[in-house]
Amino acid sequence: MDMNELYRVHQISITQATNAASIEARISHAGRASGYAALIADKQLTFGVDRPTLVSSS
């Protein structure tokens, strides 16, 4: 995935977590968003960004 696609799916996951009907769905979508955030941060570091804009909590 390129950066635009990663940002897009990250935002979709955040929106789905916010609108989730159950706590289980909220946790699942938030976990997915966190995973995408980690991928974004990794790519930013690969590109030489000193401080990624998104950082995974894990």
PQR file with spaces between the fields and no chain letter, atoms N, CA, C, O and H, PARSE charges and radii, in Angstrom:
ATOM       1  N    MET     1       0.842   -1.185    0.000 -0.4000 1.5000
ATOM       2  CA   MET     1       0.000    0.000    0.000 -0.0000 2.0000
ATOM       3  C    MET     1       0.883    1.242    0.000  0.5500 1.7000
ATOM       4  O    MET     1       1.917    1.289    0.666 -0.5500 1.4000
ATOM       5  N    ASP     2       0.458    2.235   -0.753 -0.4000 1.5000
ATOM       6  CA   ASP     2       1.186    3.495   -0.690 -0.0000 2.0000
ATOM       7  C    ASP     2       0.678    4.314    0.504  0.5500 1.7000
ATOM       8  O    ASP     2      -0.286    3.930    1.166 -0.5500 1.4000
ATOM       9  H    ASP     2      -0.382    2.197   -1.294  0.4000 1.0000
ATOM      10  N    MET     3       1.332    5.434    0.765 -0.4000 1.5000
ATOM      11  CA   MET     3       1.002    6.228    1.947 -0.0000 2.0000
ATOM      12  C    MET     3      -0.442    6.729    1.920  0.5500 1.7000
ATOM      13  O    MET     3      -1.119    6.720    2.948 -0.5500 1.4000
ATOM      14  H    MET     3       2.116    5.746    0.227  0.4000 1.0000
ATOM      15  N    ASN     4      -0.911    7.159    0.765 -0.4000 1.5000
ATOM      16  CA   ASN     4      -2.290    7.652    0.689 -0.0000 2.0000
ATOM      17  C    ASN     4      -3.285    6.566    1.060  0.5500 1.7000
ATOM      18  O    ASN     4      -4.256    6.824    1.771 -0.5500 1.4000
ATOM      19  H    ASN     4      -0.361    7.165   -0.070  0.4000 1.0000
ATOM      20  N    GLU     5      -3.047    5.356    0.582 -0.4000 1.5000
ATOM      21  CA   GLU     5      -3.944    4.248    0.904 -0.0000 2.0000
ATOM      22  C    GLU     5      -3.879    3.921    2.394  0.5500 1.7000
ATOM      23  O    GLU     5      -4.910    3.655    3.011 -0.5500 1.4000
ATOM      24  H    GLU     5      -2.258    5.146    0.004  0.4000 1.0000
ATOM      25  N    LEU     6      -2.682    3.938    2.979 -0.4000 1.5000
ATOM      26  CA   LEU     6      -2.547    3.690    4.414 -0.0000 2.0000
ATOM      27  C    LEU     6      -3.295    4.743    5.229  0.5500 1.7000
ATOM      28  O    LEU     6      -4.000    4.409    6.181 -0.5500 1.4000
ATOM      29  H    LEU     6      -1.845    4.154    2.478  0.4000 1.0000
ATOM      30  N    TYR     7      -3.139    6.015    4.854 -0.4000 1.5000
ATOM      31  CA   TYR     7      -3.871    7.071    5.562 -0.0000 2.0000
ATOM      32  C    TYR     7      -5.378    6.880    5.419  0.5500 1.7000
ATOM      33  O    TYR     7      -6.129    7.091    6.371 -0.5500 1.4000
ATOM      34  H    TYR     7      -2.566    6.286    4.080  0.4000 1.0000
ATOM      35  N    ARG     8      -5.814    6.483    4.233 -0.4000 1.5000
ATOM      36  CA   ARG     8      -7.250    6.296    3.976 -0.0000 2.0000
ATOM      37  C    ARG     8      -7.824    5.182    4.856  0.5500 1.7000
ATOM      38  O    ARG     8      -8.840    5.379    5.523 -0.5500 1.4000
ATOM      39  H    ARG     8      -5.204    6.311    3.459  0.4000 1.0000
ATOM      40  N    VAL     9      -7.173    4.012    4.858 -0.4000 1.5000
ATOM      41  CA   VAL     9      -7.712    2.899    5.638 -0.0000 2.0000
ATOM      42  C    VAL     9      -7.579    3.155    7.134  0.5500 1.7000
ATOM      43  O    VAL     9      -8.382    2.657    7.924 -0.5500 1.4000
ATOM      44  H    VAL     9      -6.348    3.852    4.316  0.4000 1.0000
ATOM      45  N    HIS    10      -6.576    3.926    7.527 -0.4000 1.5000
ATOM      46  CA   HIS    10      -6.435    4.315    8.936 -0.0000 2.0000
ATOM      47  C    HIS    10      -7.637    5.161    9.356  0.5500 1.7000
ATOM      48  O    HIS    10      -8.242    4.915   10.399 -0.5500 1.4000
ATOM      49  H    HIS    10      -5.924    4.331    6.886  0.4000 1.0000
ATOM      50  N    GLN    11      -7.977    6.153    8.539 -0.4000 1.5000
ATOM      51  CA   GLN    11      -9.115    7.019    8.853 -0.0000 2.0000
ATOM      52  C    GLN    11     -10.430    6.257    8.859  0.5500 1.7000
ATOM      53  O    GLN    11     -11.289    6.502    9.706 -0.5500 1.4000
ATOM      54  H    GLN    11      -7.485    6.353    7.691  0.4000 1.0000
ATOM      55  N    ILE    12     -10.589    5.335    7.918 -0.4000 1.5000
ATOM      56  CA   ILE    12     -11.798    4.521    7.882 -0.0000 2.0000
ATOM      57  C    ILE    12     -11.906    3.699    9.168  0.5500 1.7000
ATOM      58  O    ILE    12     -12.987    3.607    9.750 -0.5500 1.4000
ATOM      59  H    ILE    12      -9.891    5.137    7.230  0.4000 1.0000
ATOM      60  N    SER    13     -10.807    3.108    9.611 -0.4000 1.5000
ATOM      61  CA   SER    13     -10.811    2.306   10.843 -0.0000 2.0000
ATOM      62  C    SER    13     -11.177    3.149   12.054  0.5500 1.7000
ATOM      63  O    SER    13     -11.915    2.693   12.927 -0.5500 1.4000
ATOM      64  H    SER    13      -9.930    3.183    9.138  0.4000 1.0000
ATOM      65  N    ILE    14     -10.670    4.366   12.114 -0.4000 1.5000
ATOM      66  CA   ILE    14     -11.005    5.263   13.226 -0.0000 2.0000
ATOM      67  C    ILE    14     -12.502    5.586   13.210  0.5500 1.7000
ATOM      68  O    ILE    14     -13.162    5.567   14.249 -0.5500 1.4000
ATOM      69  H    ILE    14     -10.070    4.736   11.405  0.4000 1.0000
ATOM      70  N    THR    15     -13.024    5.881   12.026 -0.4000 1.5000
ATOM      71  CA   THR    15     -14.444    6.184   11.896 -0.0000 2.0000
ATOM      72  C    THR    15     -15.293    4.978   12.298  0.5500 1.7000
ATOM      73  O    THR    15     -16.295    5.127   12.998 -0.5500 1.4000
ATOM      74  H    THR    15     -12.488    5.897   11.182  0.4000 1.0000
ATOM      75  N    GLN    16     -14.896    3.795   11.858 -0.4000 1.5000
ATOM      76  CA   GLN    16     -15.639    2.589   12.221 -0.0000 2.0000
ATOM      77  C    GLN    16     -15.588    2.344   13.726  0.5500 1.7000
ATOM      78  O    GLN    16     -16.584    1.925   14.315 -0.5500 1.4000
ATOM      79  H    GLN    16     -14.082    3.674   11.289  0.4000 1.0000
ATOM      80  N    ALA    17     -14.445    2.600   14.352 -0.4000 1.5000
ATOM      81  CA   ALA    17     -14.342    2.427   15.809 -0.0000 2.0000
ATOM      82  C    ALA    17     -15.263    3.413   16.522  0.5500 1.7000
ATOM      83  O    ALA    17     -15.937    3.057   17.488 -0.5500 1.4000
ATOM      84  H    ALA    17     -13.636    2.940   13.873  0.4000 1.0000
ATOM      85  N    THR    18     -15.285    4.635   16.047 -0.4000 1.5000
ATOM      86  CA   THR    18     -16.127    5.663   16.651 -0.0000 2.0000
ATOM      87  C    THR    18     -17.609    5.316   16.547  0.5500 1.7000
ATOM      88  O    THR    18     -18.380    5.574   17.471 -0.5500 1.4000
ATOM      89  H    THR    18     -14.737    4.924   15.263  0.4000 1.0000
ATOM      90  N    ASN    19     -17.999    4.735   15.427 -0.4000 1.5000
ATOM      91  CA   ASN    19     -19.410    4.437   15.166 -0.0000 2.0000
ATOM      92  C    ASN    19     -19.807    3.000   15.503  0.5500 1.7000
ATOM      93  O    ASN    19     -20.934    2.593   15.220 -0.5500 1.4000
ATOM      94  H    ASN    19     -17.373    4.525   14.676  0.4000 1.0000
ATOM      95  N    ALA    20     -18.920    2.246   16.089 -0.4000 1.5000
ATOM      96  CA   ALA    20     -19.195    0.824   16.359 -0.0000 2.0000
ATOM      97  C    ALA    20     -20.383    0.660   17.302  0.5500 1.7000
ATOM      98  O    ALA    20     -20.578    1.441   18.233 -0.5500 1.4000
ATOM      99  H    ALA    20     -18.005    2.577   16.319  0.4000 1.0000
ATOM     100  N    ALA    21     -21.164   -0.375   17.033 -0.4000 1.5000
ATOM     101  CA   ALA    21     -22.359   -0.649   17.828 -0.0000 2.0000
ATOM     102  C    ALA    21     -22.057   -1.436   19.100  0.5500 1.7000
ATOM     103  O    ALA    21     -22.869   -1.453   20.025 -0.5500 1.4000
ATOM     104  H    ALA    21     -21.006   -1.010   16.277  0.4000 1.0000
ATOM     105  N    SER    22     -20.907   -2.080   19.152 -0.4000 1.5000
ATOM     106  CA   SER    22     -20.560   -2.874   20.337 -0.0000 2.0000
ATOM     107  C    SER    22     -19.123   -2.581   20.755  0.5500 1.7000
ATOM     108  O    SER    22     -18.316   -2.095   19.961 -0.5500 1.4000
ATOM     109  H    SER    22     -20.247   -2.066   18.401  0.4000 1.0000
ATOM     110  N    ILE    23     -18.824   -2.879   21.994 -0.4000 1.5000
ATOM     111  CA   ILE    23     -17.469   -2.672   22.500 -0.0000 2.0000
ATOM     112  C    ILE    23     -16.478   -3.569   21.769  0.5500 1.7000
ATOM     113  O    ILE    23     -15.338   -3.172   21.523 -0.5500 1.4000
ATOM     114  H    ILE    23     -19.479   -3.273   22.639  0.4000 1.0000
ATOM     115  N    GLU    24     -16.915   -4.785   21.420 -0.4000 1.5000
ATOM     116  CA   GLU    24     -16.034   -5.708   20.694 -0.0000 2.0000
ATOM     117  C    GLU    24     -15.652   -5.144   19.325  0.5500 1.7000
ATOM     118  O    GLU    24     -14.493   -5.209   18.916 -0.5500 1.4000
ATOM     119  H    GLU    24     -17.840   -5.107   21.620  0.4000 1.0000
ATOM     120  N    ALA    25     -16.638   -4.593   18.629 -0.4000 1.5000
ATOM     121  CA   ALA    25     -16.364   -3.997   17.316 -0.0000 2.0000
ATOM     122  C    ALA    25     -15.471   -2.773   17.467  0.5500 1.7000
ATOM     123  O    ALA    25     -14.567   -2.554   16.661 -0.5500 1.4000
ATOM     124  H    ALA    25     -17.579   -4.539   18.962  0.4000 1.0000
ATOM     125  N    ARG    26     -15.727   -1.978   18.501 -0.4000 1.5000
ATOM     126  CA   ARG    26     -14.911   -0.785   18.732 -0.0000 2.0000
ATOM     127  C    ARG    26     -13.452   -1.172   18.964  0.5500 1.7000
ATOM     128  O    ARG    26     -12.542   -0.558   18.408 -0.5500 1.4000
ATOM     129  H    ARG    26     -16.461   -2.156   19.156  0.4000 1.0000
ATOM     130  N    ILE    27     -13.242   -2.190   19.784 -0.4000 1.5000
ATOM     131  CA   ILE    27     -11.876   -2.655   20.079 -0.0000 2.0000
ATOM     132  C    ILE    27     -11.205   -3.189   18.818  0.5500 1.7000
ATOM     133  O    ILE    27     -10.030   -2.920   18.571 -0.5500 1.4000
ATOM     134  H    ILE    27     -13.981   -2.689   20.236  0.4000 1.0000
ATOM     135  N    SER    28     -11.952   -3.940   18.027 -0.4000 1.5000
ATOM     136  CA   SER    28     -11.410   -4.503   16.791 -0.0000 2.0000
ATOM     137  C    SER    28     -10.984   -3.410   15.812  0.5500 1.7000
ATOM     138  O    SER    28      -9.878   -3.447   15.274 -0.5500 1.4000
ATOM     139  H    SER    28     -12.907   -4.159   18.227  0.4000 1.0000
ATOM     140  N    HIS    29     -11.862   -2.445   15.587 -0.4000 1.5000
ATOM     141  CA   HIS    29     -11.550   -1.362   14.648 -0.0000 2.0000
ATOM     142  C    HIS    29     -10.425   -0.474   15.180  0.5500 1.7000
ATOM     143  O    HIS    29      -9.576   -0.025   14.410 -0.5500 1.4000
ATOM     144  H    HIS    29     -12.761   -2.415   16.024  0.4000 1.0000
ATOM     145  N    ALA    30     -10.413   -0.221   16.471 -0.4000 1.5000
ATOM     146  CA   ALA    30      -9.339    0.582   17.055 -0.0000 2.0000
ATOM     147  C    ALA    30      -8.002   -0.145   16.935  0.5500 1.7000
ATOM     148  O    ALA    30      -6.970    0.480   16.691 -0.5500 1.4000
ATOM     149  H    ALA    30     -11.104   -0.585   17.097  0.4000 1.0000
ATOM     150  N    GLY    31      -8.021   -1.452   17.105 -0.4000 1.5000
ATOM     151  CA   GLY    31      -6.798   -2.237   16.926 -0.0000 2.0000
ATOM     152  C    GLY    31      -6.293   -2.180   15.502  0.5500 1.7000
ATOM     153  O    GLY    31      -5.090   -2.084   15.259 -0.5500 1.4000
ATOM     154  H    GLY    31      -8.860   -1.960   17.304  0.4000 1.0000
ATOM     155  N    ARG    32      -7.227   -2.241   14.556 -0.4000 1.5000
ATOM     156  CA   ARG    32      -6.858   -2.134   13.147 -0.0000 2.0000
ATOM     157  C    ARG    32      -6.257   -0.751   12.868  0.5500 1.7000
ATOM     158  O    ARG    32      -5.256   -0.641   12.160 -0.5500 1.4000
ATOM     159  H    ARG    32      -8.204   -2.319   14.753  0.4000 1.0000
ATOM     160  N    ALA    33      -6.861    0.290   13.420 -0.4000 1.5000
ATOM     161  CA   ALA    33      -6.331    1.649   13.237 -0.0000 2.0000
ATOM     162  C    ALA    33      -4.923    1.762   13.817  0.5500 1.7000
ATOM     163  O    ALA    33      -4.048    2.385   13.216 -0.5500 1.4000
ATOM     164  H    ALA    33      -7.674    0.200   13.996  0.4000 1.0000
ATOM     165  N    SER    34      -4.710    1.166   14.969 -0.4000 1.5000
ATOM     166  CA   SER    34      -3.384    1.182   15.584 -0.0000 2.0000
ATOM     167  C    SER    34      -2.358    0.466   14.712  0.5500 1.7000
ATOM     168  O    SER    34      -1.217    0.913   14.587 -0.5500 1.4000
ATOM     169  H    SER    34      -5.421    0.660   15.457  0.4000 1.0000
ATOM     170  N    GLY    35      -2.769   -0.638   14.118 -0.4000 1.5000
ATOM     171  CA   GLY    35      -1.876   -1.364   13.211 -0.0000 2.0000
ATOM     172  C    GLY    35      -1.501   -0.541   11.991  0.5500 1.7000
ATOM     173  O    GLY    35      -0.343   -0.522   11.574 -0.5500 1.4000
ATOM     174  H    GLY    35      -3.695   -1.001   14.220  0.4000 1.0000
ATOM     175  N    TYR    36      -2.495    0.143   11.418 -0.4000 1.5000
ATOM     176  CA   TYR    36      -2.205    1.011   10.278 -0.0000 2.0000
ATOM     177  C    TYR    36      -1.300    2.173   10.693  0.5500 1.7000
ATOM     178  O    TYR    36      -0.421    2.579    9.933 -0.5500 1.4000
ATOM     179  H    TYR    36      -3.436    0.127   11.756  0.4000 1.0000
ATOM     180  N    ALA    37      -1.513    2.702   11.885 -0.4000 1.5000
ATOM     181  CA   ALA    37      -0.662    3.786   12.378 -0.0000 2.0000
ATOM     182  C    ALA    37       0.784    3.325   12.488  0.5500 1.7000
ATOM     183  O    ALA    37       1.707    4.069   12.156 -0.5500 1.4000
ATOM     184  H    ALA    37      -2.227    2.372   12.502  0.4000 1.0000
ATOM     185  N    ALA    38       0.977    2.098   12.953 -0.4000 1.5000
ATOM     186  CA   ALA    38       2.331    1.553   13.060 -0.0000 2.0000
ATOM     187  C    ALA    38       2.969    1.410   11.676  0.5500 1.7000
ATOM     188  O    ALA    38       4.148    1.715   11.499 -0.5500 1.4000
ATOM     189  H    ALA    38       0.228    1.493   13.222  0.4000 1.0000
ATOM     190  N    LEU    39       2.187    0.944   10.695 -0.4000 1.5000
ATOM     191  CA   LEU    39       2.708    0.825    9.331 -0.0000 2.0000
ATOM     192  C    LEU    39       3.083    2.185    8.756  0.5500 1.7000
ATOM     193  O    LEU    39       4.112    2.327    8.096 -0.5500 1.4000
ATOM     194  H    LEU    39       1.229    0.696   10.838  0.4000 1.0000
ATOM     195  N    ILE    40       2.245    3.179    9.011 -0.4000 1.5000
ATOM     196  CA   ILE    40       2.531    4.536    8.539 -0.0000 2.0000
ATOM     197  C    ILE    40       3.821    5.055    9.171  0.5500 1.7000
ATOM     198  O    ILE    40       4.679    5.603    8.479 -0.5500 1.4000
ATOM     199  H    ILE    40       1.409    3.064    9.548  0.4000 1.0000
ATOM     200  N    ALA    41       3.953    4.882   10.480 -0.4000 1.5000
ATOM     201  CA   ALA    41       5.154    5.337   11.178 -0.0000 2.0000
ATOM     202  C    ALA    41       6.391    4.619   10.645  0.5500 1.7000
ATOM     203  O    ALA    41       7.431    5.249   10.449 -0.5500 1.4000
ATOM     204  H    ALA    41       3.256    4.437   11.042  0.4000 1.0000
ATOM     205  N    ASP    42       6.297    3.322   10.409 -0.4000 1.5000
ATOM     206  CA   ASP    42       7.435    2.570    9.867 -0.0000 2.0000
ATOM     207  C    ASP    42       7.852    3.103    8.497  0.5500 1.7000
ATOM     208  O    ASP    42       9.039    3.280    8.222 -0.5500 1.4000
ATOM     209  H    ASP    42       5.453    2.810   10.568  0.4000 1.0000
ATOM     210  N    LYS    43       6.854    3.355    7.639 -0.4000 1.5000
ATOM     211  CA   LYS    43       7.175    3.886    6.306 -0.0000 2.0000
ATOM     212  C    LYS    43       7.796    5.274    6.407  0.5500 1.7000
ATOM     213  O    LYS    43       8.734    5.594    5.678 -0.5500 1.4000
ATOM     214  H    LYS    43       5.890    3.211    7.862  0.4000 1.0000
ATOM     215  N    GLN    44       7.270    6.097    7.314 -0.4000 1.5000
ATOM     216  CA   GLN    44       7.833    7.431    7.476 -0.0000 2.0000
ATOM     217  C    GLN    44       9.288    7.347    7.918  0.5500 1.7000
ATOM     218  O    GLN    44      10.133    8.090    7.418 -0.5500 1.4000
ATOM     219  H    GLN    44       6.507    5.837    7.906  0.4000 1.0000
ATOM     220  N    LEU    45       9.582    6.452    8.846 -0.4000 1.5000
ATOM     221  CA   LEU    45      10.964    6.272    9.289 -0.0000 2.0000
ATOM     222  C    LEU    45      11.845    5.788    8.146  0.5500 1.7000
ATOM     223  O    LEU    45      12.990    6.220    8.020 -0.5500 1.4000
ATOM     224  H    LEU    45       8.896    5.849    9.252  0.4000 1.0000
ATOM     225  N    THR    46      11.319    4.894    7.314 -0.4000 1.5000
ATOM     226  CA   THR    46      12.057    4.410    6.151 -0.0000 2.0000
ATOM     227  C    THR    46      12.381    5.557    5.196  0.5500 1.7000
ATOM     228  O    THR    46      13.441    5.572    4.570 -0.5500 1.4000
ATOM     229  H    THR    46      10.388    4.543    7.416  0.4000 1.0000
ATOM     230  N    PHE    47      11.461    6.516    5.089 -0.4000 1.5000
ATOM     231  CA   PHE    47      11.657    7.663    4.210 -0.0000 2.0000
ATOM     232  C    PHE    47      12.550    8.730    4.842  0.5500 1.7000
ATOM     233  O    PHE    47      12.848    9.743    4.209 -0.5500 1.4000
ATOM     234  H    PHE    47      10.600    6.503    5.597  0.4000 1.0000
ATOM     235  N    GLY    48      12.978    8.509    6.085 -0.4000 1.5000
ATOM     236  CA   GLY    48      13.883    9.447    6.736 -0.0000 2.0000
ATOM     237  C    GLY    48      13.227   10.483    7.613  0.5500 1.7000
ATOM     238  O    GLY    48      13.881   11.444    8.020 -0.5500 1.4000
ATOM     239  H    GLY    48      12.736    7.686    6.599  0.4000 1.0000
ATOM     240  N    VAL    49      11.944   10.318    7.920 -0.4000 1.5000
ATOM     241  CA   VAL    49      11.252   11.252    8.805 -0.0000 2.0000
ATOM     242  C    VAL    49      11.727   10.986   10.236  0.5500 1.7000
ATOM     243  O    VAL    49      11.632    9.856   10.716 -0.5500 1.4000
ATOM     244  H    VAL    49      11.413    9.538    7.589  0.4000 1.0000
ATOM     245  N    ASP    50      12.233   12.009   10.917 -0.4000 1.5000
ATOM     246  CA   ASP    50      12.747   11.839   12.271 -0.0000 2.0000
ATOM     247  C    ASP    50      11.649   11.572   13.286  0.5500 1.7000
ATOM     248  O    ASP    50      11.819   10.746   14.183 -0.5500 1.4000
ATOM     249  H    ASP    50      12.310   12.927   10.528  0.4000 1.0000
ATOM     250  N    ARG    51      10.528   12.262   13.153 -0.4000 1.5000
ATOM     251  CA   ARG    51       9.399   12.114   14.075 -0.0000 2.0000
ATOM     252  C    ARG    51       8.140   11.804   13.287  0.5500 1.7000
ATOM     253  O    ARG    51       7.511   12.707   12.736 -0.5500 1.4000
ATOM     254  H    ARG    51      10.390   12.933   12.424  0.4000 1.0000
ATOM     255  N    PRO    52       7.771   10.540   13.232 -0.5600 1.5000
ATOM     256  CA   PRO    52       6.563   10.183   12.472  0.2800 2.0000
ATOM     257  C    PRO    52       5.333   10.911   13.020  0.5500 1.7000
ATOM     258  O    PRO    52       5.240   11.169   14.219 -0.5500 1.4000
ATOM     259  N    THR    53       4.403   11.234   12.140 -0.4000 1.5000
ATOM     260  CA   THR    53       3.199   11.936   12.561 -0.0000 2.0000
ATOM     261  C    THR    53       2.245   11.020   13.310  0.5500 1.7000
ATOM     262  O    THR    53       1.435   11.483   14.114 -0.5500 1.4000
ATOM     263  H    THR    53       4.478   11.024   11.165  0.4000 1.0000
ATOM     264  N    LEU    54       2.338    9.724   13.050 -0.4000 1.5000
ATOM     265  CA   LEU    54       1.512    8.742   13.732 -0.0000 2.0000
ATOM     266  C    LEU    54       2.433    7.734   14.411  0.5500 1.7000
ATOM     267  O    LEU    54       3.370    7.225   13.796 -0.5500 1.4000
ATOM     268  H    LEU    54       2.995    9.348   12.397  0.4000 1.0000
ATOM     269  N    VAL    55       2.166    7.456   15.659 -0.4000 1.5000
ATOM     270  CA   VAL    55       2.997    6.512   16.389 -0.0000 2.0000
ATOM     271  C    VAL    55       2.116    5.467   17.026  0.5500 1.7000
ATOM     272  O    VAL    55       1.122    5.801   17.670 -0.5500 1.4000
ATOM     273  H    VAL    55       1.405    7.869   16.159  0.4000 1.0000
ATOM     274  N    SER    56       2.462    4.220   16.857 -0.4000 1.5000
ATOM     275  CA   SER    56       1.709    3.132   17.451 -0.0000 2.0000
ATOM     276  C    SER    56       1.930    3.107   18.957  0.5500 1.7000
ATOM     277  O    SER    56       3.022    3.414   19.434 -0.5500 1.4000
ATOM     278  H    SER    56       3.270    3.950   16.333  0.4000 1.0000
ATOM     279  N    SER    57       0.886    2.741   19.709 -0.4000 1.5000
ATOM     280  CA   SER    57       1.008    2.661   21.152 -0.0000 2.0000
ATOM     281  C    SER    57       1.636    1.362   21.608  0.5500 1.7000
ATOM     282  O    SER    57       1.913    1.195   22.795 -0.5500 1.4000
ATOM     283  H    SER    57      -0.002    2.492   19.322  0.4000 1.0000
ATOM     284  N    SER    58       1.866    0.437   20.686 -0.4000 1.5000
ATOM     285  CA   SER    58       2.431   -0.855   21.085 -0.0000 2.0000
ATOM     286  C    SER    58       3.942   -0.863   21.059  0.5500 1.7000
ATOM     287  O    SER    58       4.559   -1.881   21.370 -0.5500 1.4000
ATOM     288  H    SER    58       1.641    0.573   19.722  0.4000 1.0000
